[in-house]
């Protein structure tokens, strides 16, 4: 069975993990209410998707 001969240093370990960053989600503007929303999803503010109402949203 393969066993490491030496301990992996903190620097070497952290170099391997540099690409594990969390990315900000992409946002687009809703064409109906002009609020930011995730692409290809129903707008959480107005309930529209592709110029038609998909769900009824309760107004607070």
N, CA, C and O atoms as a Tinker XYZ file with bonds, in Angstrom:
   240  protein
     1  N      0.837000   -1.181000    0.000000    73     2
     2  CA     0.000000    0.000000    0.000000    64     1     3
     3  C      0.882000    1.245000    0.000000    63     2     4     5
     4  O      1.889000    1.289000    0.708000    81     3
     5  N      0.518000    2.248000   -0.780000    73     3     6
     6  CA     1.314000    3.467000   -0.882000    64     5     7
     7  C      1.134000    4.331000    0.356000    63     6     8     9
     8  O      0.012000    4.651000    0.748000    81     7
     9  N      2.244000    4.700000    0.963000    73     7    10
    10  CA     2.233000    5.537000    2.157000    64     9    11
    11  C      3.192000    6.699000    1.909000    63    10    12    13
    12  O      4.300000    6.475000    1.422000    81    11
    13  N      2.795000    7.952000    2.234000    73    11    14
    14  CA     3.698000    9.077000    2.015000    64    13    15
    15  C      4.974000    8.935000    2.841000    63    14    16    17
    16  O      4.924000    8.587000    4.021000    81    15
    17  N      6.117000    9.207000    2.212000    73    15    18
    18  CA     7.387000    9.091000    2.913000    64    17    19
    19  C      7.574000   10.240000    3.901000    63    18    20    21
    20  O      8.127000   10.063000    4.986000    81    19
    21  N      7.096000   11.435000    3.494000    73    19    22
    22  CA     7.213000   12.605000    4.354000    64    21    23
    23  C      5.868000   13.322000    4.451000    63    22    24    25
    24  O      5.013000   13.205000    3.573000    81    23
    25  N      5.711000   14.053000    5.527000    73    23    26
    26  CA     4.500000   14.829000    5.741000    64    25    27
    27  C      4.405000   15.953000    4.702000    63    26    28    29
    28  O      5.416000   16.564000    4.357000    81    27
    29  N      3.203000   16.223000    4.208000    73    27    30
    30  CA     3.005000   17.305000    3.244000    64    29    31
    31  C      3.005000   18.624000    4.001000    63    30    32    33
    32  O      2.272000   18.784000    4.977000    81    31
    33  N      3.829000   19.572000    3.550000    73    31    34
    34  CA     3.938000   20.852000    4.248000    64    33    35
    35  C      2.672000   21.682000    4.072000    63    34    36    37
    36  O      1.876000   21.439000    3.164000    81    35
    37  N      2.498000   22.660000    4.950000    73    35    38
    38  CA     1.331000   23.534000    4.875000    64    37    39
    39  C      1.299000   24.282000    3.539000    63    38    40    41
    40  O      0.237000   24.444000    2.937000    81    39
    41  N      2.456000   24.730000    3.088000    73    39    42
    42  CA     2.518000   25.473000    1.835000    64    41    43
    43  C      2.088000   24.610000    0.668000    63    42    44    45
    44  O      1.297000   25.045000   -0.169000    81    43
    45  N      2.593000   23.402000    0.604000    73    43    46
    46  CA     2.263000   22.496000   -0.504000    64    45    47
    47  C      0.774000   22.128000   -0.471000    63    46    48    49
    48  O      0.122000   22.063000   -1.513000    81    47
    49  N      0.250000   21.891000    0.720000    73    47    50
    50  CA    -1.172000   21.575000    0.881000    64    49    51
    51  C     -2.034000   22.752000    0.428000    63    50    52    53
    52  O     -3.012000   22.566000   -0.295000    81    51
    53  N     -1.667000   23.974000    0.859000    73    51    54
    54  CA    -2.460000   25.148000    0.539000    64    53    55
    55  C     -2.372000   25.519000   -0.934000    63    54    56    57
    56  O     -3.325000   26.071000   -1.484000    81    55
    57  N     -1.249000   25.228000   -1.586000    73    55    58
    58  CA    -1.133000   25.463000   -3.020000    64    57    59
    59  C     -2.141000   24.624000   -3.784000    63    58    60    61
    60  O     -2.703000   25.071000   -4.783000    81    59
    61  N     -2.363000   23.423000   -3.317000    73    59    62
    62  CA    -3.314000   22.515000   -3.970000    64    61    63
    63  C     -4.750000   23.008000   -3.790000    63    62    64    65
    64  O     -5.605000   22.752000   -4.637000    81    63
    65  N     -5.014000   23.711000   -2.695000    73    63    66
    66  CA    -6.368000   24.153000   -2.384000    64    65    67
    67  C     -6.689000   25.567000   -2.860000    63    66    68    69
    68  O     -7.752000   26.086000   -2.519000    81    67
    69  N     -5.823000   26.206000   -3.626000    73    67    70
    70  CA    -6.052000   27.598000   -4.020000    64    69    71
    71  C     -7.269000   27.766000   -4.906000    63    70    72    73
    72  O     -7.841000   28.856000   -4.937000    81    71
    73  N     -7.690000   26.744000   -5.624000    73    71    74
    74  CA    -8.799000   26.872000   -6.568000    64    73    75
    75  C    -10.130000   26.453000   -5.959000    63    74    76    77
    76  O    -11.105000   26.292000   -6.693000    81    75
    77  N    -10.206000   26.272000   -4.645000    73    75    78
    78  CA   -11.429000   25.849000   -3.981000    64    77    79
    79  C    -12.307000   27.014000   -3.555000    63    78    80    81
    80  O    -13.189000   26.839000   -2.714000    81    79
    81  N    -12.089000   28.191000   -4.109000    73    79    82
    82  CA   -12.801000   29.379000   -3.666000    64    81    83
    83  C    -14.276000   29.316000   -4.057000    63    82    84    85
    84  O    -14.630000   28.755000   -5.094000    81    83
    85  N    -15.112000   29.885000   -3.233000    73    83    86
    86  CA   -16.533000   30.006000   -3.566000    64    85    87
    87  C    -16.696000   31.154000   -4.554000    63    86    88    89
    88  O    -16.050000   32.193000   -4.418000    81    87
    89  N    -17.554000   30.968000   -5.543000    73    87    90
    90  CA   -17.764000   31.991000   -6.563000    64    89    91
    91  C    -19.081000   32.713000   -6.297000    63    90    92    93
    92  O    -20.038000   32.123000   -5.796000    81    91
    93  N    -19.113000   33.984000   -6.636000    73    91    94
    94  CA   -20.341000   34.754000   -6.528000    64    93    95
    95  C    -21.319000   34.265000   -7.591000    63    94    96    97
    96  O    -20.916000   34.010000   -8.726000    81    95
    97  N    -22.602000   34.130000   -7.241000    73    95    98
    98  CA   -23.560000   33.680000   -8.249000    64    97    99
    99  C    -23.776000   34.748000   -9.314000    63    98   100   101
   100  O    -23.719000   35.944000   -9.028000    81    99
   101  N    -24.021000   34.306000  -10.540000    73    99   102
   102  CA   -24.290000   35.223000  -11.642000    64   101   103
   103  C    -25.688000   35.801000  -11.469000    63   102   104   105
   104  O    -26.631000   35.072000  -11.162000    81   103
   105  N    -25.822000   37.102000  -11.666000    73   103   106
   106  CA   -27.119000   37.762000  -11.545000    64   105   107
   107  C    -27.457000   38.455000  -12.853000    63   106   108   109
   108  O    -26.580000   38.997000  -13.526000    81   107
   109  N    -28.740000   38.433000  -13.209000    73   107   110
   110  CA   -29.239000   39.173000  -14.355000    64   109   111
   111  C    -30.370000   40.067000  -13.859000    63   110   112   113
   112  O    -30.806000   39.955000  -12.713000    81   111
   113  N    -30.836000   40.946000  -14.726000    73   111   114
   114  CA   -31.911000   41.857000  -14.363000    64   113   115
   115  C    -33.216000   41.293000  -14.896000    63   114   116   117
   116  O    -33.296000   40.890000  -16.057000    81   115
   117  N    -34.229000   41.263000  -14.061000    73   115   118
   118  CA   -35.560000   40.793000  -14.463000    64   117   119
   119  C    -36.138000   41.791000  -15.471000    63   118   120   121
   120  O    -36.176000   42.987000  -15.183000    81   119
   121  N    -36.587000   41.334000  -16.639000    73   119   122
   122  CA   -37.133000   42.272000  -17.626000    64   121   123
   123  C    -38.486000   42.859000  -17.225000    63   122   124   125
   124  O    -38.937000   43.837000  -17.821000    81   123
   125  N    -39.131000   42.274000  -16.229000    73   123   126
   126  CA   -40.448000   42.760000  -15.811000    64   125   127
   127  C    -40.346000   43.799000  -14.696000    63   126   128   129
   128  O    -40.930000   44.877000  -14.802000    81   127
   129  N    -39.598000   43.479000  -13.611000    73   127   130
   130  CA   -39.539000   44.398000  -12.461000    64   129   131
   131  C    -38.156000   45.018000  -12.271000    63   130   132   133
   132  O    -37.979000   45.858000  -11.388000    81   131
   133  N    -37.177000   44.624000  -13.077000    73   131   134
   134  CA   -35.820000   45.183000  -13.050000    64   133   135
   135  C    -35.077000   44.938000  -11.741000    63   134   136   137
   136  O    -34.193000   45.712000  -11.372000    81   135
   137  N    -35.430000   43.871000  -11.042000    73   135   138
   138  CA   -34.716000   43.456000   -9.837000    64   137   139
   139  C    -33.672000   42.404000  -10.230000    63   138   140   141
   140  O    -33.863000   41.703000  -11.223000    81   139
   141  N    -32.571000   42.279000   -9.473000    73   139   142
   142  CA   -31.590000   41.235000   -9.799000    64   141   143
   143  C    -32.133000   39.843000   -9.479000    63   142   144   145
   144  O    -32.785000   39.638000   -8.454000    81   143
   145  N    -31.855000   38.892000  -10.368000    73   143   146
   146  CA   -32.298000   37.515000  -10.165000    64   145   147
   147  C    -31.298000   36.571000  -10.804000    63   146   148   149
   148  O    -30.494000   36.989000  -11.637000    81   147
   149  N    -31.339000   35.289000  -10.419000    73   147   150
   150  CA   -30.481000   34.273000  -11.019000    64   149   151
   151  C    -30.997000   33.958000  -12.414000    63   150   152   153
   152  O    -32.210000   33.922000  -12.618000    81   151
   153  N    -30.114000   33.727000  -13.381000    73   151   154
   154  CA   -30.581000   33.430000  -14.734000    64   153   155
   155  C    -31.307000   32.083000  -14.809000    63   154   156   157
   156  O    -30.988000   31.152000  -14.070000    81   155
   157  N    -32.278000   31.997000  -15.704000    73   155   158
   158  CA   -33.066000   30.787000  -15.965000    64   157   159
   159  C    -33.877000   30.347000  -14.755000    63   158   160   161
   160  O    -34.106000   29.153000  -14.563000    81   159
   161  N    -34.312000   31.299000  -13.940000    73   159   162
   162  CA   -35.131000   30.989000  -12.771000    64   161   163
   163  C    -36.273000   31.995000  -12.684000    63   162   164   165
   164  O    -36.200000   33.082000  -13.256000    81   163
   165  N    -37.321000   31.626000  -11.968000    73   163   166
   166  CA   -38.447000   32.527000  -11.755000    64   165   167
   167  C    -37.975000   33.683000  -10.869000    63   166   168   169
   168  O    -37.223000   33.478000   -9.916000    81   167
   169  N    -38.422000   34.887000  -11.191000    73   167   170
   170  CA   -38.046000   36.061000  -10.395000    64   169   171
   171  C    -38.718000   35.961000   -9.025000    63   170   172   173
   172  O    -39.939000   35.823000   -8.960000    81   171
   173  N    -37.953000   36.027000   -7.924000    73   171   174
   174  CA   -38.556000   35.918000   -6.593000    64   173   175
   175  C    -39.353000   37.158000   -6.191000    63   174   176   177
   176  O    -40.120000   37.105000   -5.229000    81   175
   177  N    -39.189000   38.268000   -6.904000    73   175   178
   178  CA   -39.861000   39.512000   -6.543000    64   177   179
   179  C    -41.220000   39.654000   -7.222000    63   178   180   181
   180  O    -42.187000   40.077000   -6.590000    81   179
   181  N    -41.299000   39.300000   -8.522000    73   179   182
   182  CA   -42.565000   39.485000   -9.234000    64   181   183
   183  C    -43.187000   38.167000   -9.688000    63   182   184   185
   184  O    -44.367000   38.151000  -10.039000    81   183
   185  N    -42.439000   37.062000   -9.693000    73   183   186
   186  CA   -42.980000   35.763000  -10.065000    64   185   187
   187  C    -43.039000   35.507000  -11.558000    63   186   188   189
   188  O    -43.679000   34.548000  -11.990000    81   187
   189  N    -42.389000   36.338000  -12.354000    73   187   190
   190  CA   -42.417000   36.168000  -13.801000    64   189   191
   191  C    -41.227000   35.350000  -14.286000    63   190   192   193
   192  O    -40.150000   35.360000  -13.690000    81   191
   193  N    -41.462000   34.633000  -15.405000    73   191   194
   194  CA   -40.387000   33.908000  -16.080000    64   193   195
   195  C    -40.666000   33.979000  -17.567000    63   194   196   197
   196  O    -41.718000   33.532000  -18.023000    81   195
   197  N    -39.739000   34.534000  -18.327000    73   195   198
   198  CA   -39.868000   34.681000  -19.784000    64   197   199
   199  C    -41.175000   35.371000  -20.173000    63   198   200   201
   200  O    -41.961000   34.823000  -20.947000    81   199
   201  N    -41.404000   36.543000  -19.651000    73   199   202
   202  CA   -42.532000   37.401000  -20.000000    64   201   203
   203  C    -43.910000   36.827000  -19.685000    63   202   204   205
   204  O    -44.901000   37.288000  -20.251000    81   203
   205  N    -44.001000   35.850000  -18.813000    73   203   206
   206  CA   -45.314000   35.354000  -18.393000    64   205   207
   207  C    -45.263000   35.056000  -16.893000    63   206   208   209
   208  O    -44.218000   34.682000  -16.360000    81   207
   209  N    -46.397000   35.225000  -16.226000    73   207   210
   210  CA   -46.440000   35.016000  -14.778000    64   209   211
   211  C    -46.417000   33.521000  -14.487000    63   210   212   213
   212  O    -47.268000   32.776000  -14.972000    81   211
   213  N    -45.449000   33.087000  -13.701000    73   211   214
   214  CA   -45.291000   31.669000  -13.368000    64   213   215
   215  C    -45.906000   31.354000  -12.012000    63   214   216   217
   216  O    -46.538000   30.311000  -11.842000    81   215
   217  N    -45.722000   32.249000  -11.048000    73   215   218
   218  CA   -46.272000   32.048000   -9.704000    64   217   219
   219  C    -46.839000   33.367000   -9.202000    63   218   220   221
   220  O    -46.443000   34.434000   -9.670000    81   219
   221  N    -47.755000   33.298000   -8.260000    73   219   222
   222  CA   -48.257000   34.497000   -7.606000    64   221   223
   223  C    -47.385000   34.778000   -6.384000    63   222   224   225
   224  O    -47.170000   33.905000   -5.543000    81   223
   225  N    -46.889000   36.013000   -6.303000    73   223   226
   226  CA   -46.024000   36.406000   -5.193000    64   225   227
   227  C    -46.822000   37.307000   -4.267000    63   226   228   229
   228  O    -47.429000   38.283000   -4.709000    81   227
   229  N    -46.819000   36.976000   -2.969000    73   227   230
   230  CA   -47.516000   37.797000   -1.983000    64   229   231
   231  C    -46.720000   39.066000   -1.715000    63   230   232   233
   232  O    -45.502000   39.013000   -1.543000    81   231
   233  N    -47.398000   40.199000   -1.680000    73   231   234
   234  CA   -46.750000   41.474000   -1.405000    64   233   235
   235  C    -46.667000   41.654000    0.097000    63   234   236   237
   236  O    -47.651000   41.460000    0.811000    81   235
   237  N    -45.480000   42.028000    0.576000    73   235   238
   238  CA   -45.283000   42.212000    2.020000    64   237   239
   239  C    -45.791000   43.567000    2.463000    63   238   240
   240  O    -45.710000   43.900000    3.646000    81   239
